[in-house]
Amino acid sequence: MAHPKRKTSKTRRDKRRTHYKATAPTVAVCSNCGASVQYHRVCPECGFYRGKLAIEKEITA
């Protein structure tokens, strides 16, 4: 296997890692209840996905 002949400097290492950054998830508004929901996920508040009931939620009073 190949071995590095020189130590990679911190600057060079960090310049290579500049593209490894976290992105904020895309947030949409639920069409049923208006809560904030991630795309392609069931609404945690009402249980609807794309206008249809996906998960029945218990009503807590």
Secondary structure as a PSIPRED ss2 file (coil, helix, strand):
# PSIPRED VFORMAT (PSIPRED V4.0)

   1 M C   1.000  0.000  0.000
   2 A C   1.000  0.000  0.000
   3 H C   1.000  0.000  0.000
   4 P C   1.000  0.000  0.000
   5 K C   1.000  0.000  0.000
   6 R C   1.000  0.000  0.000
   7 K C   1.000  0.000  0.000
   8 T C   1.000  0.000  0.000
   9 S C   1.000  0.000  0.000
  10 K H   0.000  1.000  0.000
  11 T H   0.000  1.000  0.000
  12 R H   0.000  1.000  0.000
  13 R H   0.000  1.000  0.000
  14 D H   0.000  1.000  0.000
  15 K H   0.000  1.000  0.000
  16 R H   0.000  1.000  0.000
  17 R H   0.000  1.000  0.000
  18 T H   0.000  1.000  0.000
  19 H H   0.000  1.000  0.000
  20 Y C   1.000  0.000  0.000
  21 K C   1.000  0.000  0.000
  22 A C   1.000  0.000  0.000
  23 T C   1.000  0.000  0.000
  24 A C   1.000  0.000  0.000
  25 P C   1.000  0.000  0.000
  26 T C   1.000  0.000  0.000
  27 V E   0.000  0.000  1.000
  28 A E   0.000  0.000  1.000
  29 V E   0.000  0.000  1.000
  30 C C   1.000  0.000  0.000
  31 S C   1.000  0.000  0.000
  32 N C   1.000  0.000  0.000
  33 C C   1.000  0.000  0.000
  34 G C   1.000  0.000  0.000
  35 A C   1.000  0.000  0.000
  36 S E   0.000  0.000  1.000
  37 V E   0.000  0.000  1.000
  38 Q E   0.000  0.000  1.000
  39 Y C   1.000  0.000  0.000
  40 H C   1.000  0.000  0.000
  41 R C   1.000  0.000  0.000
  42 V C   1.000  0.000  0.000
  43 C C   1.000  0.000  0.000
  44 P C   1.000  0.000  0.000
  45 E C   1.000  0.000  0.000
  46 C C   1.000  0.000  0.000
  47 G C   1.000  0.000  0.000
  48 F E   0.000  0.000  1.000
  49 Y E   0.000  0.000  1.000
  50 R C   1.000  0.000  0.000
  51 G C   1.000  0.000  0.000
  52 K E   0.000  0.000  1.000
  53 L E   0.000  0.000  1.000
  54 A C   1.000  0.000  0.000
  55 I C   1.000  0.000  0.000
  56 E C   1.000  0.000  0.000
  57 K C   1.000  0.000  0.000
  58 E C   1.000  0.000  0.000
  59 I C   1.000  0.000  0.000
  60 T C   1.000  0.000  0.000
  61 A C   1.000  0.000  0.000
